[in-house]
């Protein structure tokens, strides 16, 4: 890559020590690395400093908002021709690195945004079926070549000019185990439920069951998740679980109502023994 080509890697972090060092090592070809952190309490900051990154702490107001903050910060403080965005649990493969260098070395290149394929490790293998691969995302872009929106609590990248696809994968190590996956699925389900509620949607129990069953069938049968063996089945089950709770949590219910009523009505028989 030419010295006069500026490529800035942008990462959003929160307690990302698990994969961060490997992620940063895979980005050594970038001109600089900027990390926007939401006040991590693990060794994220120490790892970032050891790899000579620019480390910025900013309160988390939403995933889309945090990414946009990072892009704006770069343009206001360290203007860059190109931005390569990664999550801190992703690693840039050698093939993808070479594709990026080749693309940015082209003269008079009309492309302003590139999609990359993401390959996710789940349970004991990289998942290649179930609609999980190639999972193309706009991750390399000129600041003016992309707009960021969101859907169901997840960011959506919209190219504003010509775009293309790069060869090579982002290697995604999203979970450290089932407990970690359940934690993240709970966060994702909450975001999705809030997004649907804000859109005026109010699905009930039947819709939650129907969408969960369809999600499993679509991933495991239609998209041939069964070809990924045990990992494919476990992933489809967990995604169906996430889908159910995303829909059912739009209406949270009145979990604390009996307790509140018992406080207001001393003579209630809610706590009387049989």
Residue pairs with C-beta under 8 A, 6 or more apart in sequence:
1 7
1 29
1 101
1 104
1 105
2 104
2 105
5 31
5 81
5 82
5 104
5 105
6 31
6 79
6 80
6 81
6 82
7 29
7 30
7 31
7 80
7 81
7 82
7 83
7 84
7 100
7 104
8 30
8 31
8 32
8 33
8 34
8 74
8 78
8 80
8 82
8 83
8 84
9 27
9 30
9 32
9 33
9 34
9 83
9 84
9 85
9 86
10 33
10 34
10 35
10 36
10 67
10 70
10 71
10 74
10 83
10 84
10 85
10 86
11 23
11 33
11 34
11 35
11 36
11 53
11 85
11 86
11 87
11 88
12 35
12 36
12 37
12 38
12 63
12 66
12 67
12 70
12 87
12 88
13 20
13 35
13 36
13 37
13 38
13 40
13 44
13 48
13 88
14 37
14 38
14 39
14 40
14 44
14 60
15 40
15 41
15 42
15 44
16 40
16 42
16 44
16 88
16 89
17 40
17 42
17 43
17 44
17 47
18 89
18 173
18 176
19 88
19 89
19 90
19 91
19 173
20 44
20 47
20 48
20 88
21 47
21 50
21 51
22 91
23 86
23 88
23 89
23 90
23 91
23 92
24 33
24 47
24 48
24 51
24 53
25 51
26 91
26 92
26 93
26 97
27 33
27 84
27 86
27 92
29 97
29 100
29 101
30 84
31 80
32 53
32 54
32 78
32 80
33 51
33 52
33 53
33 54
34 53
34 54
34 56
34 70
34 73
34 74
34 78
35 48
35 53
35 54
35 55
35 56
35 88
36 56
36 58
36 66
36 69
36 70
36 73
37 44
37 45
37 48
37 55
37 56
37 57
37 58
38 57
38 58
38 59
38 60
38 66
39 57
39 59
44 88
45 55
48 55
49 55
54 78
56 70
56 73
58 66
58 69
60 66
62 150
63 150
63 153
63 154
63 155
63 191
64 148
64 149
64 150
64 155
67 85
67 148
67 155
68 148
70 85
71 83
71 143
71 148
74 80
74 83
74 143
75 143
80 143
81 104
81 142
82 104
82 140
82 141
82 142
83 140
83 141
83 142
83 143
84 92
84 100
84 139
84 140
85 139
85 140
85 141
86 92
86 139
86 170
87 172
89 172
89 173
89 174
90 118
90 170
90 171
90 172
90 173
91 170
91 171
91 173
92 100
92 170
92 171
93 168
93 169
93 170
93 171
94 168
95 167
95 168
95 169
96 116
96 166
96 167
96 168
96 169
96 170
97 168
98 168
99 166
99 167
99 168
100 114
100 140
100 166
100 168
103 109
103 111
103 114
103 140
103 164
103 166
110 161
110 162
111 161
111 162
111 163
111 164
112 141
112 142
112 144
112 145
112 146
112 159
112 160
112 161
112 162
112 163
113 138
113 140
113 141
113 142
113 145
113 146
113 157
113 159
113 160
113 161
113 162
113 163
114 138
114 139
114 140
114 141
114 163
114 164
114 165
114 166
115 136
115 137
115 138
115 139
115 163
115 164
115 165
115 166
116 136
116 137
116 139
116 140
116 165
116 166
116 168
116 169
116 170
117 133
117 134
117 135
117 136
117 165
117 166
117 168
117 169
117 170
118 133
118 134
118 135
118 136
118 137
118 169
118 170
118 172
119 126
119 127
119 128
119 133
119 134
119 135
119 169
119 170
119 171
119 172
120 126
120 127
120 132
120 133
120 135
120 172
120 173
120 174
121 127
121 171
121 172
121 173
121 174
122 132
122 174
122 175
122 228
122 231
122 234
122 235
123 230
123 231
123 234
123 235
124 230
124 231
125 228
125 229
125 231
126 133
126 171
127 133
127 225
127 228
127 231
127 232
127 235
128 227
128 228
129 223
129 224
129 225
129 226
129 227
129 228
129 232
130 219
130 220
130 223
130 224
130 225
130 228
130 232
130 235
130 236
131 218
131 219
131 223
131 225
132 219
132 225
132 235
134 169
136 165
137 157
137 170
138 146
138 157
138 158
138 159
138 163
139 157
139 170
140 166
141 157
141 159
142 161
144 160
144 161
145 159
145 160
145 161
145 163
146 157
146 158
146 159
146 160
147 157
147 158
147 160
148 155
148 156
148 157
148 158
149 155
149 156
149 158
150 156
150 195
151 195
152 191
152 192
152 195
152 196
152 246
153 188
153 190
153 191
153 192
153 194
153 195
154 188
154 191
154 192
174 181
174 184
175 181
175 184
178 238
181 238
182 238
185 238
185 241
185 242
185 245
186 245
188 242
188 246
189 242
189 245
189 246
189 249
190 249
192 246
193 245
193 246
193 247
193 249
193 250
196 203
196 246
196 247
196 250
197 250
201 250
202 250
202 251
203 211
203 247
203 248
203 250
204 251
205 248
207 247
208 243
208 244
208 245
208 247
208 248
209 244
211 243
211 244
211 247
212 240
212 241
212 243
212 244
212 247
213 240
215 236
215 239
215 240
215 243
216 236
216 237
216 239
216 240
219 225
219 235
219 236
219 239
219 240
220 226
220 232
220 233
220 236
225 232
225 233
225 235
225 236
226 232
226 233
228 235
258 270
261 268
261 270
262 268
262 270
262 271
